[in-house]
Each structure stands twice: as C-alpha cells, then as structure tokens.
C-alpha cells in the first residue's frame, strides 16, 4: 500500500484514532501520509481490514469477497445480511454437531454391515446343518432298506 492509497483509505479518520489503532505517534503518521516512511505491511493490512472491511487483507486470498461492516458483522459477497460473532460461533458448533452425527452414522453403518455378515453366516450355517440332516435322513433310509 502506498501513501496515496493509505491517505485515501483513512481520509475521514481522525489522526488520534488512527495513531491509537496503529500504536504510533502523530509524527510517524505524518511520515506515512507524506510517503517519507514506507507503511509496514502489518499496518497496511490492519488499516485495510478496519476501514475497507476487506477480510482478505488480513486473512489471505481465500477470504476475498468477505467484508466486515461498520456494524461489526461479517458480510459475504451477494448476501444481504451480515453474521455477528454469535452466529459465526453457532455455525462452528453446528458444523461440529454435523461431524459428530456423521461419525456416529459411519459407526452404525459398520455395525449393521457386521450384523448382516453375521446373519448371512448364520443362514449359511443353518443351510449346511439342514443339508447334513437331510443326508443323515437319506442315509438312515438306505440303511433300513439294506438291513430291513
């Protein structure tokens, strides 16, 4: 950020408020505005976040289109209503709850698959027993004919 962009961004901000925000004295602010001293990246990002509301200035390019309003809410491009901190926290907990439920569902699905395998194995065992009983019965009938 050069001194012209800096001055445009903070034109309506009282010097005292700006010095307090950046933690600098008025002489340093004058040097920033005149271009004598380059504006530190951290100070430029903070000013951009505070006065332009651009979240990407501080948080990175993934946050492009997210803006902080003067009301303290976070706005998303194309969305009329902003989100206050309580709503954002609520979303975080909502996501955590969804993740918990998804993990529970996966766990239950694995248990159902295990039970289905057990039922299949039990059915197979029953069929084998039945075949053995039938063979036994046929063998018994054959013995009766032979002996009888």
DSSP file (Angstrom, degrees, kcal/mol; ACC not computed):
  #  RESIDUE AA STRUCTURE BP1 BP2  ACC     N-H-->O    O-->H-N    N-H-->O    O-->H-N    TCO  KAPPA ALPHA  PHI   PSI    X-CA   Y-CA   Z-CA
    1    1 A X              0   0    0      0, 0.0    38,-0.4     0, 0.0     2,-0.1   0.000 360.0 360.0 360.0 126.5    0.0    0.0    0.0
    2    2 A X     >  -     0   0    0     36,-0.1     4,-2.3     1,-0.1     5,-0.2  -0.380 360.0 -99.2 -90.5 175.5    1.5    3.3   -1.0
    3    3 A X  H  > S+     0   0    0      1,-0.2     4,-2.7     2,-0.2     5,-0.2   0.831 120.7  54.4 -66.6 -32.1    0.9    6.7    0.8
    4    4 A X  H  > S+     0   0    0      2,-0.2     4,-2.4     1,-0.2    -1,-0.2   0.947 111.6  43.5 -66.3 -48.0   -1.7    7.8   -1.7
    5    5 A X  H  > S+     0   0    0      1,-0.2     4,-2.2     2,-0.2    -2,-0.2   0.897 114.6  51.8 -62.9 -39.7   -3.9    4.7   -1.2
    6    6 A X  H  X S+     0   0    0     -4,-2.3     4,-1.9     2,-0.2    -2,-0.2   0.935 110.5  47.3 -60.5 -47.9   -3.3    4.9    2.6
    7    7 A X  H  < S+     0   0    0     -4,-2.7     4,-0.4     1,-0.2    -2,-0.2   0.887 111.5  51.3 -63.7 -39.1   -4.4    8.6    2.6
    8    8 A X  H >< S+     0   0    0     -4,-2.4     3,-0.6     1,-0.2     4,-0.2   0.901 111.1  48.5 -62.5 -40.2   -7.5    7.8    0.6
    9    9 A X  H 3< S+     0   0    0     -4,-2.2     3,-0.2     1,-0.2    -1,-0.2   0.845 121.5  32.8 -70.7 -34.3   -8.4    5.0    2.9
   10   10 A X  T >< S+     0   0    0     -4,-1.9     3,-1.7     1,-0.2    -1,-0.2   0.165  80.5 118.3-110.2  18.4   -8.0    7.0    6.1
   11   11 A X  T <  S+     0   0    0     -3,-0.6    -1,-0.2    -4,-0.4    -2,-0.1   0.853  82.9  38.0 -55.1 -40.2   -9.1   10.4    4.8
   12   12 A X  T 3  S+     0   0    0     -4,-0.2     2,-0.5    -3,-0.2    -1,-0.3   0.363  94.2 103.2 -95.2   6.1  -12.1   10.7    7.2
   13   13 A X  S <  S-     0   0    0     -3,-1.7    -3,-0.0     1,-0.0     5,-0.0  -0.772  78.0-116.1 -94.4 127.8  -10.4    9.1   10.2
   14   14 A X     >  -     0   0    0     -2,-0.5     4,-2.1     1,-0.1     3,-0.4  -0.339  22.0-125.3 -59.7 140.1   -9.2   11.4   13.0
   15   15 A X  H  > S+     0   0    0      1,-0.2     4,-2.8     2,-0.2     5,-0.2   0.861 109.0  55.7 -56.8 -39.5   -5.4   11.3   13.3
   16   16 A X  H  > S+     0   0    0      1,-0.2     4,-2.2     2,-0.2    -1,-0.2   0.905 108.1  47.6 -62.5 -41.6   -5.7   10.4   17.0
   17   17 A X  H  > S+     0   0    0     -3,-0.4     4,-2.4     2,-0.2    -1,-0.2   0.892 113.2  48.9 -65.3 -39.7   -7.9    7.4   16.3
   18   18 A X  H  X S+     0   0    0     -4,-2.1     4,-2.4     2,-0.2     5,-0.2   0.909 110.8  49.3 -68.7 -41.7   -5.5    6.2   13.6
   19   19 A X  H  X>S+     0   0    0     -4,-2.8     5,-2.0     1,-0.2     4,-1.5   0.905 112.7  48.5 -62.3 -41.1   -2.5    6.6   15.8
   20   20 A X  H  <5S+     0   0    0     -4,-2.2    -2,-0.2    -5,-0.2    -1,-0.2   0.914 111.1  49.9 -65.6 -42.7   -4.2    4.7   18.6
   21   21 A X  H  <5S+     0   0    0     -4,-2.4    -2,-0.2     1,-0.2    -1,-0.2   0.914 119.8  36.0 -60.8 -44.5   -5.2    1.9   16.2
   22   22 A X  H  <5S-     0   0    0     -4,-2.4    -1,-0.2    -5,-0.1    -2,-0.2   0.612 105.3-124.9 -87.8 -12.7   -1.7    1.5   14.8
   23   23 A X  T  <5 +     0   0    0     -4,-1.5     2,-0.3     1,-0.3    -3,-0.2   0.897  68.0 124.7  70.6  39.6    0.1    2.2   18.1
   24   24 A X      < -     0   0    0     -5,-2.0    -1,-0.3    -6,-0.2     2,-0.2  -0.813  61.5-110.3-126.1 166.0    2.2    5.0   16.5
   25   25 A X    >>  -     0   0    0     -2,-0.3     4,-1.7    -3,-0.1     3,-0.5  -0.570  36.9-104.0 -93.2 164.4    2.8    8.6   17.3
   26   26 A X  H 3> S+     0   0    0      1,-0.2     4,-2.3     2,-0.2     5,-0.2   0.808 118.6  58.8 -58.0 -33.0    1.5   11.5   15.2
   27   27 A X  H 3> S+     0   0    0      2,-0.2     4,-2.1     1,-0.2    -1,-0.2   0.917 106.0  48.5 -63.3 -41.9    4.9   12.2   13.6
   28   28 A X  H <> S+     0   0    0     -3,-0.5     4,-2.3     1,-0.2    -1,-0.2   0.902 109.7  52.7 -64.0 -40.2    5.1    8.6   12.3
   29   29 A X  H  X S+     0   0    0     -4,-1.7     4,-2.5     1,-0.2    -1,-0.2   0.912 108.0  50.6 -61.3 -42.8    1.6    9.0   10.9
   30   30 A X  H  X S+     0   0    0     -4,-2.3     4,-2.2     1,-0.2     6,-0.3   0.896 109.6  50.8 -62.2 -39.3    2.6   12.2    9.1
   31   31 A X  H  X>S+     0   0    0     -4,-2.1     6,-1.5     2,-0.2     5,-1.1   0.885 110.4  49.9 -66.4 -37.7    5.7   10.4    7.6
   32   32 A X  H  <5S+     0   0    0     -4,-2.3     3,-0.5     1,-0.2    -2,-0.2   0.946 112.9  46.4 -61.8 -47.7    3.4    7.5    6.4
   33   33 A X  H  <5S+     0   0    0     -4,-2.5    -2,-0.2     1,-0.2    -1,-0.2   0.833 113.8  47.5 -67.2 -33.0    1.0   10.0    4.8
   34   34 A X  H  <5S-     0   0    0     -4,-2.2    -1,-0.2    -5,-0.2    -2,-0.2   0.659 110.6-119.2 -82.9 -14.6    3.7   12.0    3.1
   35   35 A X  T  <5S+     0   0    0     -4,-1.1    -3,-0.2    -3,-0.5    -4,-0.1   0.492  81.2 119.8  90.1   2.7    5.5    8.9    1.8
   36   36 A X  S   <S+     0   0    0     -5,-1.1     2,-0.5    -6,-0.3    -4,-0.2   0.877  78.8  36.3 -66.6 -37.8    8.7    9.6    3.7
   37   37 A X  S    S-     0   0    0     -6,-1.5    -2,-0.3    -9,-0.2    -1,-0.2  -0.964  92.1-119.5-118.7 129.2    8.4    6.3    5.6
   38   38 A X        -     0   0    0     -2,-0.5     2,-0.5     1,-0.1   -36,-0.1  -0.394  32.8-112.4 -65.6 144.0    7.0    3.2    3.9
   39   39 A X        -     0   0    0    -38,-0.4    -1,-0.1    -7,-0.2     5,-0.1  -0.655  34.4-115.7 -79.1 123.4    3.9    1.8    5.6
   40   40 A X     >  -     0   0    0     -2,-0.5     4,-2.6     1,-0.1     5,-0.2  -0.246  19.9-120.9 -58.1 146.4    4.7   -1.5    7.3
   41   41 A X  H  > S+     0   0    0      1,-0.2     4,-2.7     2,-0.2     5,-0.2   0.900 112.8  53.0 -56.3 -44.3    2.7   -4.4    5.8
   42   42 A X  H  > S+     0   0    0      1,-0.2     4,-2.2     2,-0.2    -1,-0.2   0.903 110.8  47.0 -60.8 -41.4    1.1   -5.2    9.1
   43   43 A X  H  > S+     0   0    0      2,-0.2     4,-2.5     1,-0.2    -1,-0.2   0.907 111.9  50.6 -67.1 -41.2   -0.1   -1.6    9.5
   44   44 A X  H  X S+     0   0    0     -4,-2.6     4,-2.5     1,-0.2    -2,-0.2   0.909 111.6  48.0 -62.8 -42.2   -1.4   -1.6    5.9
   45   45 A X  H  X S+     0   0    0     -4,-2.7     4,-2.7    -5,-0.2    -1,-0.2   0.913 111.6  49.5 -65.1 -42.5   -3.3   -4.8    6.4
   46   46 A X  H  X S+     0   0    0     -4,-2.2     4,-2.9    -5,-0.2     5,-0.2   0.920 112.9  46.6 -63.4 -43.6   -4.9   -3.6    9.7
   47   47 A X  H  X>S+     0   0    0     -4,-2.5     4,-2.9     2,-0.2     5,-0.6   0.911 112.8  50.2 -64.3 -42.2   -6.0   -0.3    8.1
   48   48 A X  I  X>S+     0   0    0     -4,-2.5     4,-1.5    -5,-0.2     6,-1.3   0.910 114.2  44.7 -63.3 -42.2   -7.4   -2.2    5.1
   49   49 A X  I  X5S+     0   0    0     -4,-2.7     4,-0.6     4,-0.2    19,-0.2   0.944 118.5  42.8 -65.1 -47.6   -9.3   -4.5    7.3
   50   50 A X  I  <5S+     0   0    0     -4,-2.9    -2,-0.2    -5,-0.2    -3,-0.2   0.897 128.2  24.1 -69.8 -42.2  -10.6   -1.8    9.7
   51   51 A X  I  <5S+     0   0    0     -4,-2.9    -3,-0.2    -5,-0.2    -2,-0.2   0.730 132.2  34.5-104.2 -23.3  -11.5    0.9    7.1
   52   52 A X  I  <<S-     0   0    0     -4,-1.5    -3,-0.2    -5,-0.6    -2,-0.1   0.597  94.5-136.6-100.1 -15.8  -12.2   -1.1    3.9
   53   53 A X     << +     0   0    0     -5,-0.7    15,-2.6    -4,-0.6     2,-0.8   0.580  47.4 155.5  74.8   8.5  -13.6   -4.0    5.8
   54   54 A X  B >   -A   67   0A   0     -6,-1.3     3,-1.0    13,-0.2     4,-0.5  -0.590  26.9-170.6 -78.0 106.1  -11.6   -6.4    3.5
   55   55 A X  T >> S+     0   0    0     11,-1.9     4,-2.9    -2,-0.8     3,-1.0   0.799  82.4  65.6 -66.2 -28.7  -11.1   -9.6    5.4
   56   56 A X  H 3> S+     0   0    0     10,-0.5     4,-1.6     7,-0.5    -1,-0.2   0.750  87.5  70.2 -67.9 -21.5   -8.6  -10.9    2.8
   57   57 A X  H <4 S+     0   0    0     -3,-1.0    -1,-0.2     1,-0.2    -2,-0.2   0.851 118.0  19.2 -61.5 -33.3   -6.2   -8.1    3.7
   58   58 A X  H <4 S+     0   0    0     -3,-1.0    -2,-0.2    -4,-0.5    -1,-0.2   0.777 132.9  40.0-104.5 -36.7   -5.6   -9.9    7.0
   59   59 A X  H  < S-     0   0    0     -4,-2.9    -3,-0.2     1,-0.3     3,-0.2   0.568 108.7-105.9 -98.3 -10.7   -6.7  -13.4    6.5
   60   60 A X    ><  -     0   0    0     -4,-1.6     3,-2.0    -5,-0.3    -1,-0.3  -0.328  44.7 -56.7 107.6 170.0   -5.5  -14.1    2.9
   61   61 A X  G >  S+     0   0    0      1,-0.3     3,-1.8     2,-0.2    -1,-0.2   0.707 120.6  71.7 -64.2 -22.3   -6.9  -14.5   -0.6
   62   62 A X  G 3  S+     0   0    0      1,-0.3    -1,-0.3    -3,-0.2    -2,-0.1   0.733  95.8  55.8 -63.7 -18.9   -9.3  -17.3    0.4
   63   63 A X  G X  S+     0   0    0     -3,-2.0     3,-2.1    -7,-0.1    -7,-0.5   0.240  75.5 134.8 -97.8  12.2  -11.3  -14.6    2.2
   64   64 A X  T <  S+     0   0    0     -3,-1.8     3,-0.1     1,-0.3    13,-0.1  -0.386  70.0  29.5 -61.1 137.4  -11.7  -12.4   -0.8
   65   65 A X  T 3  S+     0   0    0      1,-0.4    12,-0.9    11,-0.1     2,-0.4   0.230  93.7 112.2  93.5 -14.1  -15.3  -11.2   -1.0
   66   66 A X  E <   - B   0  76A   0     -3,-2.1   -11,-1.9    10,-0.2   -10,-0.5  -0.794  47.1-176.4 -90.9 134.4  -15.7  -11.3    2.8
   67   67 A X  E     -AB  54  75A   0      8,-2.8     8,-4.1    -2,-0.4     2,-0.5  -0.972  25.4-135.7-133.6 145.5  -16.2   -7.9    4.3
   68   68 A X  E     - B   0  74A   0    -15,-2.6     6,-0.2    -2,-0.4     2,-0.1  -0.882  27.0-145.5 -95.8 128.8  -16.5   -6.5    7.8
   69   69 A X    >   -     0   0    0      4,-2.8     3,-2.1    -2,-0.5   -16,-0.1  -0.446  27.3-107.0 -87.4 165.8  -19.2   -3.9    8.1
   70   70 A X  T 3  S+     0   0    0      1,-0.3    -1,-0.1     2,-0.1   -17,-0.0   0.692 120.0  65.7 -64.7 -17.1  -19.1   -0.9   10.3
   71   71 A X  T 3  S-     0   0    0      2,-0.1    -1,-0.3     1,-0.0     3,-0.1   0.414 119.4-110.3 -84.1   2.0  -21.7   -2.7   12.4
   72   72 A X  S <  S+     0   0    0     -3,-2.1     2,-0.2     1,-0.3    13,-0.2   0.519  76.7 129.3  84.4   4.6  -19.1   -5.4   13.3
   73   73 A X        -     0   0    0     11,-0.1    -4,-2.8    12,-0.0     2,-0.5  -0.610  60.2-121.1 -94.1 155.2  -20.7   -8.1   11.2
   74   74 A X  E     -BC  68  83A   0      9,-2.6     9,-2.5    -2,-0.2     2,-0.4  -0.838  29.7-161.2 -95.1 125.8  -19.1  -10.3    8.6
   75   75 A X  E     -B   67   0A   0     -8,-4.1    -8,-2.8    -2,-0.5     2,-0.4  -0.865   6.9-149.1-111.7 142.4  -20.7  -10.0    5.2
   76   76 A X  E >   -B   66   0A   0     -2,-0.4     3,-2.3     5,-0.4   -10,-0.2  -0.890  37.8 -93.3-108.5 139.1  -20.3  -12.4    2.3
   77   77 A X  T 3  S+     0   0    0    -12,-0.9     3,-0.1    -2,-0.4   -11,-0.1  -0.227 112.4  14.5 -52.8 130.0  -20.5  -11.2   -1.3
   78   78 A X  T 3  S+     0   0    0      1,-0.2     2,-0.5     2,-0.1    -1,-0.3   0.499 102.1 111.0  83.4   3.5  -24.0  -11.3   -2.6
   79   79 A X    <   -     0   0    0     -3,-2.3    -1,-0.2     1,-0.1    -3,-0.2  -0.949  52.8-159.6-115.4 126.7  -25.5  -11.8    0.8
   80   80 A X  S    S+     0   0    0     -2,-0.5     2,-0.3    -3,-0.1    -1,-0.1   0.937  72.1  61.4 -72.7 -47.2  -27.6   -9.0    2.3
   81   81 A X  S    S-     0   0    0      1,-0.1    -5,-0.4    -6,-0.0     2,-0.2  -0.591  75.2-140.1 -86.6 141.5  -27.5   -9.9    6.0
   82   82 A X        -     0   0    0     -2,-0.3     2,-0.5    -7,-0.1    -7,-0.2  -0.482  15.1-118.7 -91.7 168.4  -24.2  -10.0    7.9
   83   83 A X  B     -C   74   0A   0     -9,-2.5    -9,-2.6    -2,-0.2     2,-0.1  -0.923  20.7-149.5-109.6 128.6  -23.2  -12.5   10.5
   84   84 A X    >>  -     0   0    0     -2,-0.5     4,-2.0   -11,-0.2     3,-0.6  -0.484  36.1 -97.4 -88.4 168.4  -22.5  -11.4   14.1
   85   85 A X  H 3> S+     0   0    0      1,-0.2     4,-2.5     2,-0.2     5,-0.2   0.836 123.2  55.5 -55.7 -35.5  -19.9  -13.2   16.2
   86   86 A X  H 3> S+     0   0    0      1,-0.2     4,-2.3     2,-0.2    -1,-0.2   0.892 108.3  47.8 -65.8 -38.8  -22.6  -15.3   18.0
   87   87 A X  H <> S+     0   0    0     -3,-0.6     4,-2.3     2,-0.2    -1,-0.2   0.888 111.2  50.4 -68.3 -38.6  -24.0  -16.5   14.7
   88   88 A X  H  X S+     0   0    0     -4,-2.0     4,-2.1     2,-0.2    -2,-0.2   0.921 111.7  47.8 -66.2 -42.7  -20.5  -17.5   13.5
   89   89 A X  H  X S+     0   0    0     -4,-2.5     4,-2.5     1,-0.2     5,-0.2   0.917 110.3  53.1 -60.7 -42.6  -19.8  -19.4   16.7
   90   90 A X  H  X S+     0   0    0     -4,-2.3     4,-2.4     1,-0.2    -2,-0.2   0.889 107.6  50.9 -59.7 -40.3  -23.2  -21.1   16.3
   91   91 A X  H  X S+     0   0    0     -4,-2.3     4,-2.6     2,-0.2    -1,-0.2   0.909 108.2  52.9 -63.5 -41.2  -22.2  -22.2   12.8
   92   92 A X  H  X S+     0   0    0     -4,-2.1     4,-2.2     1,-0.2    -2,-0.2   0.941 112.0  44.0 -58.8 -48.0  -19.0  -23.6   14.2
   93   93 A X  H  X S+     0   0    0     -4,-2.5     4,-2.3     1,-0.2    -1,-0.2   0.858 111.3  55.1 -67.6 -33.6  -20.9  -25.6   16.8
   94   94 A X  H  X S+     0   0    0     -4,-2.4     4,-2.3    -5,-0.2    -1,-0.2   0.908 108.3  48.5 -62.4 -42.1  -23.4  -26.7   14.1
   95   95 A X  H  X S+     0   0    0     -4,-2.6     4,-2.6     2,-0.2    -2,-0.2   0.911 110.8  50.9 -64.0 -42.4  -20.6  -28.0   12.0
   96   96 A X  H  X S+     0   0    0     -4,-2.2     4,-2.2     1,-0.2    -2,-0.2   0.904 110.1  49.8 -61.3 -41.0  -19.1  -29.8   14.9
   97   97 A X  H  X S+     0   0    0     -4,-2.3     4,-2.5     2,-0.2    -2,-0.2   0.907 110.2  49.9 -65.0 -42.1  -22.5  -31.4   15.6
   98   98 A X  H  X S+     0   0    0     -4,-2.3     4,-2.7     2,-0.2    -2,-0.2   0.923 110.4  50.5 -61.9 -44.1  -22.9  -32.5   12.0
   99   99 A X  H  X S+     0   0    0     -4,-2.6     4,-2.3     2,-0.2    -2,-0.2   0.902 110.1  50.6 -60.7 -40.6  -19.4  -34.0   12.1
  100  100 A X  H  X S+     0   0    0     -4,-2.2     4,-2.3     2,-0.2    -2,-0.2   0.938 111.8  47.0 -62.3 -46.5  -20.3  -35.9   15.2
  101  101 A X  H  X S+     0   0    0     -4,-2.5     4,-2.6     1,-0.2    -2,-0.2   0.888 110.5  52.4 -64.3 -38.5  -23.5  -37.2   13.7
  102  102 A X  H  X S+     0   0    0     -4,-2.7     4,-2.4     2,-0.2    -1,-0.2   0.908 110.0  48.7 -63.0 -41.2  -21.7  -38.2   10.5
  103  103 A X  H  X S+     0   0    0     -4,-2.3     4,-2.3     2,-0.2    -2,-0.2   0.904 111.5  50.0 -64.3 -40.9  -19.2  -40.2   12.6
  104  104 A X  H  X S+     0   0    0     -4,-2.3     4,-2.6     2,-0.2    -2,-0.2   0.909 109.8  50.8 -63.7 -41.8  -22.0  -41.9   14.5
  105  105 A X  H  X S+     0   0    0     -4,-2.6     4,-2.7     2,-0.2    -2,-0.2   0.926 110.0  49.4 -61.7 -45.2  -23.7  -42.8   11.2
  106  106 A X  H  X S+     0   0    0     -4,-2.4     4,-2.1     1,-0.2    -1,-0.2   0.910 111.4  49.9 -60.3 -41.2  -20.5  -44.3    9.9
  107  107 A X  H  X S+     0   0    0     -4,-2.3     4,-2.0     2,-0.2    -2,-0.2   0.923 112.1  46.9 -63.5 -44.6  -20.1  -46.3   13.1
  108  108 A X  H  X S+     0   0    0     -4,-2.6     4,-2.7     1,-0.2    -2,-0.2   0.887 109.3  54.4 -65.7 -38.9  -23.7  -47.6   12.9
  109  109 A X  H  X S+     0   0    0     -4,-2.7     4,-2.6     1,-0.2    -1,-0.2   0.909 108.1  49.7 -60.9 -41.1  -23.3  -48.5    9.3
  110  110 A X  H  X S+     0   0    0     -4,-2.1     4,-2.2     2,-0.2    -1,-0.2   0.899 111.1  49.5 -63.7 -39.6  -20.2  -50.6   10.2
  111  111 A X  H  X S+     0   0    0     -4,-2.0     4,-2.5     2,-0.2    -2,-0.2   0.909 110.7  49.6 -65.5 -41.1  -22.2  -52.3   12.9
  112  112 A X  H  X S+     0   0    0     -4,-2.7     4,-2.9     2,-0.2    -2,-0.2   0.922 109.6  51.4 -63.1 -43.9  -25.1  -53.0   10.5
  113  113 A X  H  X S+     0   0    0     -4,-2.6     4,-2.3     1,-0.2    -1,-0.2   0.910 110.6  49.5 -59.2 -41.3  -22.7  -54.5    8.0
  114  114 A X  H  X S+     0   0    0     -4,-2.2     4,-2.4     2,-0.2    -2,-0.2   0.913 111.5  48.0 -63.0 -43.0  -21.2  -56.7   10.7
  115  115 A X  H  X S+     0   0    0     -4,-2.5     4,-2.9     2,-0.2    -2,-0.2   0.895 110.0  52.5 -65.4 -39.6  -24.7  -57.8   11.7
  116  116 A X  H  X S+     0   0    0     -4,-2.9     4,-2.7     2,-0.2    -1,-0.2   0.910 110.0  48.9 -62.3 -40.5  -25.6  -58.5    8.1
  117  117 A X  H  X S+     0   0    0     -4,-2.3     4,-3.1     2,-0.2    -2,-0.2   0.914 111.4  49.9 -63.0 -41.5  -22.4  -60.7    7.8
  118  118 A X  H  X S+     0   0    0     -4,-2.4     4,-2.8     2,-0.2    -2,-0.2   0.917 111.5  48.0 -62.7 -43.2  -23.4  -62.5   11.0
  119  119 A X  H  X S+     0   0    0     -4,-2.9     4,-2.8     2,-0.2    -2,-0.2   0.922 113.3  48.2 -62.5 -43.8  -26.9  -63.1    9.7
  120  120 A X  H  X S+     0   0    0     -4,-2.7     4,-2.7     2,-0.2    -2,-0.2   0.932 113.2  47.3 -62.0 -45.9  -25.5  -64.3    6.4
  121  121 A X  H  X S+     0   0    0     -4,-3.1     4,-2.4     2,-0.2    -2,-0.2   0.902 113.1  48.9 -62.5 -40.6  -23.0  -66.6    8.2
  122  122 A X  H  X S+     0   0    0     -4,-2.8     4,-2.6     2,-0.2    -2,-0.2   0.910 111.5  49.4 -65.1 -43.0  -25.8  -67.9   10.5
  123  123 A X  H  X S+     0   0    0     -4,-2.8     4,-2.4     2,-0.2    -2,-0.2   0.918 111.3  49.4 -61.5 -44.2  -28.0  -68.6    7.5
  124  124 A X  H  X S+     0   0    0     -4,-2.7     4,-2.3     1,-0.2    -2,-0.2   0.912 111.0  49.8 -60.9 -42.9  -25.2  -70.4    5.7
  125  125 A X  H  X S+     0   0    0     -4,-2.4     4,-2.5     1,-0.2    -2,-0.2   0.905 110.3  50.6 -63.8 -40.8  -24.6  -72.5    8.9
  126  126 A X  H  X S+     0   0    0     -4,-2.6     4,-2.6     1,-0.2    -2,-0.2   0.912 109.9  49.8 -62.5 -42.8  -28.3  -73.3    9.1
  127  127 A X  H  X S+     0   0    0     -4,-2.4     4,-2.5     2,-0.2    -1,-0.2   0.899 110.6  49.8 -63.8 -40.4  -28.4  -74.4    5.5
  128  128 A X  H  X S+     0   0    0     -4,-2.3     4,-2.5     2,-0.2    -2,-0.2   0.924 111.3  49.1 -63.3 -43.9  -25.3  -76.6    6.0
  129  129 A X  H  X S+     0   0    0     -4,-2.5     4,-2.7     1,-0.2    -2,-0.2   0.921 110.6  50.7 -61.2 -43.1  -26.9  -78.2    9.1
  130  130 A X  H  X S+     0   0    0     -4,-2.6     4,-2.7     1,-0.2    -1,-0.2   0.917 110.0  49.4 -61.8 -43.8  -30.1  -78.8    7.1
  131  131 A X  H  X S+     0   0    0     -4,-2.5     4,-2.6     1,-0.2    -1,-0.2   0.911 111.7  49.3 -61.4 -41.3  -28.2  -80.5    4.3
  132  132 A X  H  X S+     0   0    0     -4,-2.5     4,-2.6     2,-0.2    -2,-0.2   0.913 111.1  49.3 -64.3 -41.4  -26.4  -82.7    6.8
  133  133 A X  H  X S+     0   0    0     -4,-2.7     4,-2.8     2,-0.2    -2,-0.2   0.912 111.6  49.5 -63.5 -42.1  -29.6  -83.6    8.4
  134  134 A X  H  X S+     0   0    0     -4,-2.7     4,-2.7     2,-0.2     5,-0.2   0.914 111.9  47.8 -63.6 -42.3  -31.1  -84.5    5.0
  135  135 A X  H  X S+     0   0    0     -4,-2.6     4,-2.8     2,-0.2    -2,-0.2   0.916 112.0  50.6 -62.9 -41.6  -28.1  -86.6    4.2
  136  136 A X  H  X S+     0   0    0     -4,-2.6     4,-2.6     2,-0.2    -2,-0.2   0.922 110.6  48.8 -61.5 -44.8  -28.3  -88.3    7.5
  137  137 A X  H  X S+     0   0    0     -4,-2.8     4,-2.3     2,-0.2    -2,-0.2   0.925 113.0  46.9 -63.4 -44.3  -32.0  -89.0    7.0
  138  138 A X  H  X S+     0   0    0     -4,-2.7     4,-2.4     2,-0.2    -2,-0.2   0.896 112.0  51.0 -63.5 -39.4  -31.4  -90.4    3.5
  139  139 A X  H  X S+     0   0    0     -4,-2.8     4,-2.3    -5,-0.2    -1,-0.2   0.913 109.3  51.0 -63.7 -40.9  -28.5  -92.5    4.8
  140  140 A X  H  X S+     0   0    0     -4,-2.6     4,-2.2     2,-0.2    -2,-0.2   0.904 110.2  49.2 -62.4 -41.9  -30.8  -93.8    7.6
  141  141 A X  H  X S+     0   0    0     -4,-2.3     4,-2.1     1,-0.2    -1,-0.2   0.895 110.4  50.8 -63.8 -40.5  -33.5  -94.8    5.0
  142  142 A X  H  X S+     0   0    0     -4,-2.4     4,-2.2     1,-0.2    -2,-0.2   0.906 109.8  50.0 -65.4 -39.9  -30.9  -96.5    2.9
  143  143 A X  H  X S+     0   0    0     -4,-2.3     4,-3.3     1,-0.2     5,-0.4   0.909 108.2  53.2 -64.8 -41.1  -29.7  -98.5    5.9
  144  144 A X  H  X S+     0   0    0     -4,-2.2     4,-2.9     1,-0.2    -1,-0.2   0.918 110.4  47.4 -60.4 -42.9  -33.2  -99.5    6.8
  145  145 A X  H  < S+     0   0    0     -4,-2.1    -1,-0.2     2,-0.2    -2,-0.2   0.906 116.0  44.5 -64.5 -40.7  -33.7 -100.9    3.2
  146  146 A X  H  < S+     0   0    0     -4,-2.2    -2,-0.2    -5,-0.2    -1,-0.2   0.956 125.2  31.3 -69.5 -48.5  -30.5 -102.7    3.3
  147  147 A X  H  <        0   0    0     -4,-3.3    -2,-0.2     1,-0.2    -3,-0.2   0.874 360.0 360.0 -76.0 -39.2  -30.8 -104.1    6.8
  148  148 A X     <        0   0    0     -4,-2.9    -1,-0.2    -5,-0.4    -2,-0.1   0.408 360.0 360.0 -71.5 360.0  -34.6 -104.4    6.8
